[in-house]
Amino acid sequence: MSEDKNKSRKTVRIAGIAIVLVALAGVGAVYVNGMPSGNTPQAVANLTGECAASIDLARTIQPLARGQVAAMASVSEPKPLQSLAFNGTDGQPMKLGDLAGKTLLVNLWATWCAPCREEMPALNELQAELGGDDFEVVAINIDRGDESKPKNFLEEIGVSDLGFYRDDTMGVFNTLKKDGLAFGLPVTFLVDDTGCLLASMNGPAHWSGSDAKAYIGKALSAGS
């Protein structure tokens, strides 16, 4: 009888630890669910050899993921993200592959995500300083409904250097979630100039800081 009680207590303790670990996993990110869209898990399936040339770059930049961007983790097998679909700055459908030729910092955000709202000015500053022919911050808004709320928010906080990319179906998020890359908002991806995923991070970061600029700078110099 005593042995059965001990087993029962042990089971309760293990269950309690599991609950705590799940709770800790959610710190720093807002978890979301959305409706299916034209994006599919196959959109980020790694085709044989397609991103093989990006493996060395992913490894090269990892030592620079430190300080305020220490959570950026290079992937061991870079995946092609060219097929991710959303609306461009002109409001028309586009794919991430349309921006080939540039290194991209892709960030998914929403106005109802407090960490996202806090992060936007830093992303705007990063784009203002480093954005150009070789690099762009692609901040994709995933608010449902019309675009007035996110546009008004960006205008209120003075964000003017970021292009207004949008996916009101949340398809980009759901595709990346199904592929095990996105767990909540904000979520950020570093993509090389061929459209291959190099690194990812769930949660906010200080993207206008020196650590972030050194990290992005290394990706640009090593990839050129």
Secondary structure, 3 states (H helix, E strand, C coil): CHHHHHHHHHHHHHHHHHHHHHHHHCCCCECCCCCCCCCCHHHHCCCCCCCHHHHHHHHHHHHHCCHHHCCCEECCCCCECCCCEEECCCCCEEEHHHHCCCEEEEEEECCCCHHHHHHHHHHHHHHHHHCCCCEEEEEEECCCCCCHHHHHHHHHCCCCCCCCEECCCCHHHHHHHHCCCCCCECEEEEECCCCEEEEEEECCCCCCCHHHHHHHHHHHHHHC
